[in-house]
Amino acid sequence: MKRILTCLVAATFLITNAFGQSPVKGIGKITAVDIKEQSVSITTENAFGEVSVFAPNVIRVRFDKNALGRDFSYAVVAKAQPTKVNISQTAEEITVTTDSLQAKISKAPYSIAFYTKDGKVINQDENGLTTSWIGEEVTTYKKMQPGERFIGLGEKTGNLDRFGNGYTNWNTDAFGYGANQDPIYSTIPFYVGIHNGLNYGIFMDNTYQSDFNFGASNNRFSSFSAQGGEMNYYFIYNTRLADIITSYTALTGRMNLPPLWSLGYQQNRYSYYPDVEVLRIAQTLREKKIPADGITLDIHYMDNYKLFTWNKSRFLDPQKMNAKLNSMGFKTTVIVDPGIKVEEGYGAYERGLKDNVFIKYVDGQNYTGQVWPGWCHFPDFTSQKGRDWWGNEVKFFAKTGVSGLWNDMNEIATWGQKMPNNVIFDYDGKITTHKEAHNIYGLQMARASFESAKREMGKRPFMLTRAGYAGLQRYTAIWTGDNRSEDDHMLAGVRLLNSLGVSGVPFSGMDIGGFTGNPSVALFTRWMQLGAFTPYFRNHTAVNTKSSEPWSYGEEALEISRNYVNLRYKLLPYLYSSFYESTQNGLPVMRTLAIDNAHDAKVYDTQFQNQYFFGKAFMVAPFASTQAFAKIYFPKGKFYDLYTDAIENGNQEKIAQIATNKLPVFVKESSIIPMQSLVQSTSEKPTDTLVVHIYKGSVNSSFLYYEDDGESYNYEKGAFYKRNIIYDARNSTIEFGKAEGSFKSKFKNLKIVLHGFNDSSSIKFENKAVSLNDDFVNFIDPISKFDPQGVANSVEGAKVKSLVIKNNDGAFKLVY
């Protein structure tokens, strides 16, 4: 017995000694507390920190092994709100209470837990692990709640529900990436946790390489870590998941209203050249009656890939070509890469040397990396001087009639994909290394491009980026990079766009048809249909692939593609209004079903996880081009088949036949959808009648209709047209609010189309009974000449009631 006791004492000593010298440095006990009005400064055995109330529903947590440094962020643009806060402490804990939530900070050792006002656990540190360091890497560990799900994290492949997986944030040039590859191009370290009827958001604002673990290879915790810098995160609580996104975008900013033309169809290729080929593509789009608004030029427009040049043998007079395209209703977007070729006599290179704007090694020598032009220097977009220099160079494009800039290769991408870590960046006054600046570079390039283009182009510019960081929505749209022409990539792209939407980025897209490889006719056709229901609708393919214009796949594919591009253009009033909503509340245009059905397990089922809403009204069900039958899930509520008005009840699964010519799309009950007549580009005026489709339902709804000139910033001075349309199911009324703003609507008449109101023989307008017209709606045209089996004839259209009235901008009410 004595020997056993001796061994136990020795073992206890060894364990204690091992932990005392552990390579994992825990945060330790709280040793000092300083309470202020909205914050608590904390000293622990091994760290210094602060827990502060940023808003009633947002609490910020900061810790560092050393004293907290400069409070600076490229992502967060909001300031802390003055908030009524009660902070108290006992010997064991500190309690921080707002009118929205409560945080309890344990002292021995430090840990933090967040509760609802009635005491339910929203989120808490994992006891025994909390926050710790391994060298410079800092990690916070959270206890996983029973059944917890995780969504978001921006541009991440994989399932909608991130549970059981881990992810790395390190912006990567991922050419032809796999459908489950990680990381790829951009970093948004924000996610939403969902459990037990509750949901919360966590945004870790740290630009070093970061890692998120949602129960991958362990059954104890979720965690988030960074390879350097502070542990700095914002905890966001709202009862509705949609409001978490609104709160997150209040922190990181919201998108600017894009030019209307950028919502139209964009025809791209790597690459269209020379100028006669560009004009041929534009002319063919017009001849074949495929509505389109944009043509994009890839790197072959440049002189030997040198930025801020035109290849004069391919583009003799770029200004004349762009003017011609503009007269045809097309806007030109050009690609811009950050690499400036090292070449004596090359203007941009000489000016960059003179102004000393390039990133450098620690010894002061300019860093040189190899990309398309050869050996290049790279502007330091983390310095004001570098951004100003870039902005001055961008004037070159404004002078030649370019309307959009496509910021590419900005991860930073270089051949070898291994920029040395001892390269130095300004980081707006806090000199740092590549380790901290890498993930922010793409965001700052997009910022410099946007700020200059806004100033120089005179109208709203279109911005597109491949890489970025949280807050990128303030400056740019994003697309999902060099995808593949495969069914799983098409569906993975849907999930990428939905995840970006959860993460505050409403304007996103993917290369329709796939960038690498050659899609089958069926895959291209399905992808074009889906593209019509994505925020950024861009057809794009690589240099060594077959042509991928809609007419390249035969007459049937052309007809189907044209049908859905036509529908996209008819929906522009709905789409533009939806984008306006995004500028106001941060909610995405393309939204996973989880946003409105966060606690419905079915929406996370891999069978249904690709389904999404396009705006408030349309539920889209994407499937592989090879599927003839598939299951569709209808969440709570009722849904109308877009093509026939057949009604499907919610909370059910249904097997549906999938026709080549028809994308499964459904309209949620009580929806309000404004539409216009078909145009071939946004430069063409539609007819003077706005058609407002209203779908009968049992729930109340509203739609904020928005209109302006689509190109200038006059809307900031009140030159807009805005009115709220309210569907009140309880009182059987449809109310059009009084128009706001000084802009005159282009629509002189309103045609109100009533779906599901066939039992109503009359309707009261301004207290007078009026008769309704019998009408017929067919959103896409049948193409039975290509369909001997008659499948196309399933696109039957719907019998509806309608009413045409003068648009006098005043408030009025319909009673049904």
Secondary structure, DSSP 8 states (H G I E B T S, - for coil): -HHHHHHHHHHHHHHHHHHHT-SEEE---EEEEEE-SSEEEEEESS-EEEEEEEETTEEEEEEESSS------SS----------EEEE-SSEEEEE-SS-EEEEEETTEEEEEE-TTS-EEEEB-TTTSEEEETTEEEEEEE--TT-EEEE-SS--S-SS-TT-EEEE-----TT--TT-S--S-B--EEEEEETTEEEEEEE---S-EEEEESTT-SSEEEEEESSS-EEEEEEE-SSHHHHHHHHHHHH-------GGGGS-EEEETT--SHHHHHHHHHHHHHTT----EEEE-GGGSBTTBTT---TTT-S-HHHHHHHHHHTT-EEEEEE-S-EE--TT-HHHHHHHHHT-B-EETTS-B--EEETTEEEE-B-TTSHHHHHHHHHHHHHHHHTT--EEEE-STTT--TTS---TTEEE-TTTS-EEHHHHGGGHHHHHHHHHHHHHHHHSSS--EEEESS-BTTGGGT-EEE--S-BSSHHHHHHHHHHHHHHHHTT--SEE-EET-SBS---HHHHHHHHHHHTTSSS-EE---TTS---SGGGG-HHHHHHHHHHHHHHHHTHHHHHHHHHHHHHH---SEEEGGGT-TT-GGGGSTTTTT-EEETTTEEE----TT-SEEEEEE-SSEEEETTT--EEESSEEEEEE--TT---EEEETT-EEEE----SSTTS---SEEEEEEE--SS-EEEEEEE--SSSSGGGGT--EEEEEEEETTTTEEEE---BSS---S--EEEEEEES-TT-SEEEETTEEEE-EEEEE-SS---GGG-TTSGGGG---EEEEEEEEE--SS-EEEE-
